[in-house]
Amino acid sequence: MEGLLKNAGQLVDHRAALLAELATLESEIMARRHRELERLRDDWVSEIERQQAAGHLPTDDEVRA
């Protein structure tokens, strides 16, 4: 019985360590995805501004009018 309790304790410790590692990985993935989305948004805004400058899209002021 004592051996089973010891093994159970080790499994709980191992699970906790894995969960901590997964939390770190999830955080890194989310941060990377956030940076990617910000870059895509900036690219999209730049493309809209280029299209506006070329006269293919109305300017912000024209849209508001």
C-alpha positions in Angstrom: 0.0 0.0 0.0 2.8 2.4 0.9 4.4 1.7 -2.5 1.2 2.5 -4.3 0.9 5.8 -2.4 4.5 6.7 -3.3 3.8 5.9 -7.0 0.7 7.9 -6.9 2.5 10.9 -5.4 5.2 10.6 -8.1 2.5 10.5 -10.8 0.9 13.6 -9.4 4.2 15.4 -9.3 5.0 14.3 -12.9 1.6 15.5 -14.0 2.1 18.9 -12.3 5.4 19.3 -14.0 3.9 18.5 -17.4 1.1 20.9 -16.9 3.5 23.7 -16.0 5.5 22.9 -19.1 2.4 23.0 -21.2 1.3 26.3 -19.8 4.7 27.8 -20.8 4.4 26.4 -24.3 0.8 27.6 -24.7 1.9 31.1 -23.6 4.7 31.1 -26.2 2.4 30.0 -28.9 -0.2 32.6 -28.0 2.5 35.4 -28.0 3.8 34.3 -31.4 0.3 34.2 -32.8 -0.5 37.6 -31.4 2.7 39.0 -33.1 1.7 37.4 -36.4 -1.8 38.9 -36.2 -0.4 42.3 -35.5 1.9 42.0 -38.5 -0.9 40.9 -40.7 -3.1 43.8 -39.5 -0.2 46.3 -40.2 0.3 44.8 -43.7 -3.5 45.1 -44.4 -3.5 48.7 -43.2 -0.5 49.5 -45.3 -2.1 47.9 -48.4 -5.3 50.0 -47.9 -3.2 53.2 -47.6 -1.3 52.3 -50.8 -4.6 51.7 -52.6 -6.0 55.0 -51.3 -2.9 56.8 -52.4 -3.2 55.3 -55.9 -6.8 56.5 -56.0 -8.3 52.9 -56.1 -10.0 53.3 -52.8 -11.7 56.3 -51.2 -9.7 58.1 -48.5 -10.8 58.0 -44.9 -12.2 61.6 -45.2 -14.2 60.7 -48.4 -15.7 57.7 -46.6 -16.7 59.9 -43.6 -18.3 62.5 -45.8 
